[in-house]
Amino acid sequence: MIMVADLMPGLKRFVSGAGLKEAALQMVMRMMITFLLHSGRMSCLQAAGSVRSNTRHRAQVGRMLKRPSFCQPNLTASLRQRMFEQQCGRGLFVFIIDATLVSQAGKKTQNTYSTGNRQRKPKKGRRYNLQKHTRKSCHSFTMGLLITPSGIRIPYAIAYHTREHCQKYGLVHRTTAESAADLIRQLPLPEEAPVLVLGDTAYDADCVRAACDERGYDWIFPINPERVLAGEKPRPKVRSLLKNWPQVSRQTIQVLPGQGPYVPYRRLSPNRVGPKAKPRTYYVHQERREVHSVGDVRLVFSTTKAKLAQATPDDVKILMTNNLKFTTRQIVELYALRWQIELFFKELKSTLGFHQYQFQDFKCVQRWCELALAAFLFLEWQRAQHLARRDLSKKEKNWWRHQRTHGLCQAMRLASQQNEITYLAQRLKTPGGIRKLKQLLRASIAPEYRAAL
């Protein structure tokens, strides 16, 4: 992995402000280095050997994660505060909420639940009745991704606790929607900052909208199919407005990913920008209506079906927002930003290896999640540091602005290797440095293998 932990550029300076003790600080740095530079499956074994000059046994990593004083939630809170100190620009903040699942196969793993249909009735001829498979459960995390006006991403997370786990450990049960509302209330943004909250249909909930109203935030959610219009009973469903969909007047909106006022909020691959990029066409109709238990809102009906006569009501997405000043184009383009949290989940799992843990104790899982988010925050902090440099060219700044998590990890790997080469060259200049280098090389060998050499 890396010879000395200090060779990772800026890591110690970034983490030192969290107020951790020296032993905890070294272990946090070790874990973050592993998330950023691991080869293969992310595990405690990878973390144990990530710093070659100071290897540890993999069991020591697991024991450290169990300690209550090791990695409290205030770790990422203090790191986020450092990010906010740099993001002082004015503009719209976009906060996207969603939940992600992590599969777990262990029967003794705490706080798991199954998302499968347990009441599925057997039917003659179905092949799955002839074979037995291990039932998999999962952990759930309600996460929020705050995108600043400059495009920097700041993640938040609250772990979901099942009712059984809450009863066993005396915790208060919170649904994913209630956890999302807690994340909205905890955002450390000034009152005058404009914030837009985005989510899918699962977050069209009273508690989420109440949290947005308390903070004065705007929101855009796909409407719940069971929503009804205001008025006397029987109240018609909102979807009843689509009965005459082929005859409704619609507006055609073309969206180019690399153009428009919301380009800084997107992370686009190079093949999606430029003169050959293809626009996405939406056919949109909007109305202002009174929705029961919601109030006066804007409803935007949109579809991508080119043949409108063949577009059924199921092909039409209904967006609902409390902002009455947004244009129809703004609502469509802003809600398209919700996909950024799906990209964040993909990078968190495929690049950083967040989902590759095997713990029975759920406290270890929560601290593992905190460390993965801390590694992601470090990459975003590095991005902000380079974008603020005046000696970089426009081309270099564009590279740092548009790189995904994998590209930033590769940049950190290259910078660490260059620092290692410089470190080795300096050590080889003096006899004392050579002796120190021999000690580091001997320490890089796992203790159980040193006797054979």
Order of alpha helices (4+ residues) and beta strands (2+ residues): alpha-alpha-alpha-alpha-alpha-beta-beta-beta-alpha-alpha-beta-alpha-beta-beta-beta-beta-beta-alpha-alpha-alpha-alpha-alpha-alpha
